[in-house]
Amino acid sequence: MSAVTSPCVNICALDEQDICVGCYRSAAEITAWTSLGEEGKREVVRRAEKRYREAWSTPSS
C-alpha cells in the first residue's frame, strides 16, 4: 500500500465545530497528522470523507 498523503487543500479555516472547511479534518486530527501511522492517517481520511459527504448531501424529501 502506498503512503497516505495529507488531504489538505490549503483552505485552512475551522468552522464552529472545529472542522476544517477545506479538508474536513478536525483540529485535533490536523494537529496529530504528522505523528500518526499510515493506518491512523487512513482512518482520519475516512472520517473526513464521511464529514464531506454529510455536509454536501441533500436531504431526502
C-alpha positions in Angstrom: 0.0 0.0 0.0 1.2 3.5 -0.8 1.8 6.2 1.8 -1.2 8.3 2.8 -0.9 11.9 1.7 -2.4 14.8 3.6 -5.9 15.7 2.4 -5.1 19.4 3.0 -6.3 21.6 0.1 -4.8 24.9 1.5 -8.2 26.3 2.6 -7.5 26.3 6.3 -10.4 27.6 8.3 -12.2 25.9 11.2 -16.0 26.0 11.5 -17.8 26.3 14.8 -17.3 22.5 15.4 -13.5 22.8 14.8 -13.7 21.1 11.5 -11.7 22.5 8.6 -13.9 23.8 5.8 -11.2 22.8 3.3 -10.3 19.2 4.1 -13.0 18.3 6.7 -10.5 17.1 9.3 -11.0 18.2 12.9 -8.4 20.5 14.6 -7.2 17.5 16.7 -6.8 15.4 13.6 -4.8 18.1 11.8 -2.6 18.5 14.8 -2.0 14.8 15.2 -1.4 14.1 11.5 2.4 14.0 11.5 2.6 11.7 14.4 0.0 9.1 13.1 1.0 5.9 11.4 -0.3 5.0 7.9 -3.4 3.2 9.3 -4.2 6.2 11.6 -4.0 8.5 8.6 -6.3 6.3 6.6 -8.8 6.4 9.4 -8.6 10.2 9.5 -9.1 10.4 5.7 -12.2 8.1 6.0 -13.7 10.2 8.7 -13.0 13.4 6.7 -14.6 11.9 3.6 -17.7 10.9 5.7 -17.9 14.5 7.0 -17.6 15.9 3.5 -20.4 13.6 2.2 -22.7 14.5 5.1 -22.0 18.2 4.6 -22.8 18.1 0.9 -25.6 15.6 0.8 -29.1 16.8 0.1 -31.8 15.6 2.5 -34.4 13.3 1.1 -37.8 14.7 0.5 
